[in-house]
Amino acid sequence: MRGRAVLAARPRSLGGAAHHNNIVKQQDKTDMPKKKKGGKKKGGKKGKKKGQNDEERLEMIKKTKDLLKLYTSTCAKEESSTGTYLVSSLKECIEEEKPLSKAILDPLASQRMTVAPSSSSKGVVAKKRSSPSVTGPATAPEVAPAVPAVASTMSPKIKLKPLLRCFGEVKYHYIRCLHLWYMPLAEEDLVSLALFMASPVGTQIRVLDLTGNYPTTWGIKRLSRSFVKSQLVHLTLDYNRLSADAVDVLCQNLKDCLTLLSLNLNYCHMTPECGEPLGLLISASQIRHLGIQGNTLQSRGVQALLSCLAVVAETSESMPLLGKLYLQDNEIDGCGRGGVFAPIMCMQILGRWLARSKSIEEVRLEGNLIGDAAARELMLTLQQRKEIGLPAIKVGLTNRMCTDVFSQLMELTGTAGGKKKGKGKKKKKK
């Protein structure tokens, strides 16, 4: 019996020892320092990401070098001058190991840097502009410099097609801004530009500046059709002779460009017939900035433009988003059709829109002799905005009006008077 009891007890004692050993092992495990989970994975991910960044940087540098080499060789084959700004920007980007995001083609760049300014030749720039290469997101477009007086005799031949072809062959998708200054573009050039804007590389462009290119109506129609597939944000067509048909076609095609926020058509010889297409475009788009100074819209054209905005503001829930309207030097006076009542009606229609708009920030009317009566209409509108609680807006006017009216307008816009000088610290008595 005792033997049986002993034999029966042995398994229990062995089981207890095994259980005790398991407890000791578990305690040893808990006393040991814990390893961080996923340490290798995190390190591996970081290393992989760093490797990817290095590969992307090396690829970007290689593409920039290939673009410079291909562009210079292509221009030599096609007997075209290379852009001074463009070549210097590419070399700078290669040295600093950054991508070229802004490309400028200006046939008169070398003249602006070599011709000394004088009193007889206005608009000549002797110093070189700031570096046109910009990294990061695209910013607002720069204003093109004035044309030198010697442009007609010293203008070098520079072609657009070699640059567009090189962008496509290298697949240089880093470009965001394209500035073409004072380059007369034929219809075949505009076709090439339209095809480029619809390409995978061209759709990355946010800023397109075509200052002084003199496109035809057909060229405007062909080019603006390509903006539908683009991500264009800023479009500048300053110093071009645009007919009423060209403006009409341009505005119709730009309605489908949902990303466009800024449109500049300054000094484009636009007539009163261009007012309505512009108004229909602004009232049905996301455009925040419209620059149309230096044209001949006159009171009739401005009335047509503002009527579209006023009607939408009064009848629709979707208010026009326009924030800045530049109407300087547009012959808004009493000399055209309608006589002295024309500018008064113009300011009344402007008031209908301003009385409801929350997005408007600035209206520029310098260089237009609107007269005292029209100025009073504008003053009533600004007072109404103040009573309703709408934010104050900046209004630029000529001072050729009654002094009291002008001073009241400046007070309503918050531009009258200067800042009060703060009291200086009292000098310590010696």
Secondary structure, 3 states (H helix, E strand, C coil): CHHHHHHHHHHHHHHHHHHHHHHHHHHHHHHCCCCCCCHHHHHHHHHHHHHHHHHHHHHHHHHHHHHHHHHHHHHHHCCCCCCHHHHHHHHHHHHHCCCCCEEEECCCHHHHHHCCCCCCCCCCCCCCCCCCCCCCCCCCCCCCCCCCCCHHHHCCCCCCHHHHHHHHHHCCCCCCEEEEECCCCCHHHHHHHHHHHCCCCHHHCCEEEEECCCCCHHHHHHHHHHHHHCCCCEEECCCCCCCHHHHHHHHHHHCCCCCCCEEECCCCCCCHHHHHHHHHHHHCCCCCEEECCCCCCHHHHHHHHHHHHHHHHHHCCCCCCCCEEECCCCCCCCCCCCCCHHHHHHHHHHHHHHCCCCCCCEEECCCCCCHHHHHHHHHHHHHHHHHHCCCCCEEECCCCCCHHHHHHHHHHHCCCCCCCCCCCCCCCCC
